């Protein structure tokens, strides 16, 4: 069998694994912390990183996907230290995406930049709690993800999939912040927020990956 056919089969299998595990995690979002929950949550982004590597995608994209998987692992655990680790991993992933997007921006769009400044300001003022050990890390994170999204909104037409993906990623993080800081555990709203942000997150990451394959 030709190596290209084998490689194509592996890529298809990895896409299937990512989709199945992403779907399976919906049933685990509100379950207690355990190894199975962590493994299932990390699988989609690990599969995406493997797909990017097999497709010889830009190294910085592979790094961003791998860092996102690290963030997923950290956020699947309990405690402020795990949350901070996840926050740092995702902040680095967004910086990697920013480095990936900027070289493809031929013309800076000022409207997206202005819009993201407003989003960041509102997130800092309303969503992020003002008196919490994680206040300043969360505020810095809001600025980083908005900068990444502003760059994505200036991408050319051929990379609009990444633009949509970045916006979905931003929306998932905003919902996550509301879920963590403003919704009580065990409520219907908290559960629906968990489902929604997970779908937006995996979908967004998948679109970014597809745009650069």
C-alpha positions in Angstrom: 0.0 0.0 0.0 1.3 3.5 -0.9 2.6 5.6 2.0 0.3 8.5 0.9 -2.8 6.3 1.2 -1.7 5.1 4.6 -1.1 8.6 5.8 -4.5 9.7 4.4 -6.1 6.9 6.3 -4.4 7.9 9.5 -5.6 11.5 9.1 -9.2 10.3 8.5 -8.9 8.2 11.6 -7.6 11.1 13.7 -10.5 13.3 12.5 -12.9 10.6 13.5 -11.2 10.2 16.9 -11.4 14.0 17.5 -15.1 14.2 16.6 -16.1 11.1 18.6 -14.1 12.2 21.7 -15.5 15.8 21.4 -19.0 14.4 21.3 -18.3 12.0 24.2 -17.0 14.8 26.4 -20.5 16.5 26.3 -21.6 13.7 28.7 -18.6 14.3 31.0 -18.6 18.1 31.3 -20.4 18.1 34.6 -19.0 14.9 36.1 -16.4 14.8 38.9 -12.8 15.1 38.0 -11.2 11.8 37.0 -8.6 10.5 34.6 -11.1 9.4 32.1 -12.6 12.9 31.9 -9.2 14.4 31.4 -8.2 12.0 28.7 -11.4 12.4 26.7 -11.2 16.2 27.0 -7.5 16.3 25.8 -8.1 13.9 22.9 -9.6 16.3 20.3 -6.8 18.8 20.4 -4.1 16.2 20.5 -5.7 14.6 17.4 -5.8 18.0 15.7 -2.1 18.6 16.5 -1.2 15.2 15.1 -3.2 15.9 11.9 -1.4 19.2 11.5 2.0 17.5 11.9 1.1 14.8 9.3 -0.1 17.4 6.9 3.2 19.4 7.3 1.2 22.4 8.5 3.1 25.4 10.0 5.0 24.4 13.1 3.5 27.4 15.0 0.1 25.9 14.3 1.1 22.5 15.7 2.5 24.3 18.8 -0.8 26.3 19.3 -2.9 23.1 19.1 -0.5 21.2 21.5 -0.6 24.1 24.0 -4.4 24.1 23.8 -4.4 20.4 24.6 -2.2 21.2 27.7 -4.7 23.8 28.6 -7.6 21.3 28.3 -5.7 18.9 30.6 -5.1 21.6 33.2 -8.7 22.9 33.1 -10.1 19.4 33.6 -8.5 19.3 37.0 -9.6 21.0 40.2 -8.0 24.0 42.0 -6.7 27.4 41.3 -3.2 26.2 40.4 -4.6 24.0 37.7 -6.8 26.9 36.4 -3.8 29.2 36.3 -1.8 26.6 34.4 -4.6 26.2 31.9 -4.8 30.0 31.6 -1.1 30.3 30.9 -1.2 27.4 28.3 -4.1 29.0 26.4 -2.5 32.4 26.6 0.6 31.0 25.0 -1.6 29.2 22.4 -3.3 32.5 21.5 0.1 34.2 21.2 1.1 31.3 18.8 -2.0 31.9 16.8 -1.3 35.6 16.7 2.2 34.8 15.3 0.6 32.5 12.8 -2.0 35.0 11.6 0.0 38.3 11.4 2.3 37.3 8.5 -0.9 36.7 6.4 -2.4 40.1 7.2 -1.8 42.3 4.1 -4.0 45.2 5.2 -4.8 46.1 8.8 -8.5 46.4 9.4 -9.1 49.1 12.1 -12.7 48.2 12.8 -11.9 44.7 14.1 -9.1 46.2 16.3 -11.5 48.8 17.7 -14.1 46.2 18.2 -11.8 43.8 20.1 -10.6 46.7 22.3 -14.2 47.2 23.3 -14.7 43.5 23.9 -11.6 43.3 26.1 -12.6 46.4 28.1 -16.1 45.0 28.7 -14.7 41.6 29.7 -12.3 43.2 32.1 -14.9 45.5 33.6 -17.9 43.1 33.7 -17.0 39.4 33.4 -13.7 39.2 35.3 -14.1 39.6 39.1 -12.4 42.7 40.5 -11.2 41.0 43.7 -9.9 37.6 43.1 -6.4 36.0 43.0 -6.9 35.4 39.3 -8.1 38.9 38.4 -5.0 40.2 36.8 -4.1 36.9 35.0 -7.6 36.8 33.6 -7.4 40.4 32.5 -4.1 39.8 30.7 -5.6 36.7 29.1 -8.6 38.8 27.8 -6.2 41.2 26.1 -4.2 38.4 24.5 -7.2 36.6 23.1 -8.8 39.8 21.8 -5.5 40.7 20.0 -5.4 37.2 18.4 -9.0 37.6 17.3 -8.4 41.1 15.9 -5.5 39.7 13.8 -7.9 36.8 12.6 -10.5 39.4 11.6 -7.9 41.0 9.2 -7.0 37.7 7.5 -7.6 37.5 3.7 -10.6 35.8 2.2 -8.8 32.5 1.7 -8.3 32.1 5.4 -11.8 33.1 6.5 -12.2 29.7 8.1 -9.6 30.7 10.6 -11.4 34.0 11.2 -14.6 32.3 12.0 -12.7 29.8 14.2 -11.0 32.5 16.2 -14.3 34.3 16.8 -15.8 31.0 18.0 -12.8 30.5 20.3 -13.3 34.0 21.7 -17.0 33.3 22.3 -16.2 30.0 24.1 -13.7 31.8 26.4 -16.2 34.5 27.2 -18.8 31.9 28.1 -16.2 30.0 30.2 -15.5 33.2 32.2 -19.2 33.7 32.8 -19.5 30.1 33.7 -16.6 30.2 36.2 -17.2 33.5 37.8 -20.9 34.2 37.7 -22.9 30.9 37.5 -23.5 28.5 40.4 -22.4 24.9 40.1 -25.1 22.4 39.3 -27.5 24.8 37.8 -29.2 24.4 34.4 -27.5 27.6 33.1 -24.1 26.3 34.2 -24.6 23.0 32.4 -25.9 24.6 29.2 -22.9 27.0 29.3 -20.5 24.1 29.6 -22.1 22.4 26.6 -22.1 25.5 24.5 -18.6 26.6 25.2 -17.2 23.1 24.4 -19.0 23.0 21.0 -17.8 26.5 20.1 -14.2 25.7 21.3 -13.7 22.4 19.4 -15.5 23.8 16.4 -13.3 26.9 16.4 -10.1 25.0 16.7 -11.1 22.7 14.0 -11.9 25.5 11.6 -8.5 27.2 12.3 -6.8 23.9 11.6 -8.7 23.3 8.3 -8.0 26.8 7.1 -4.2 26.2 7.2 -4.2 22.6 5.9 
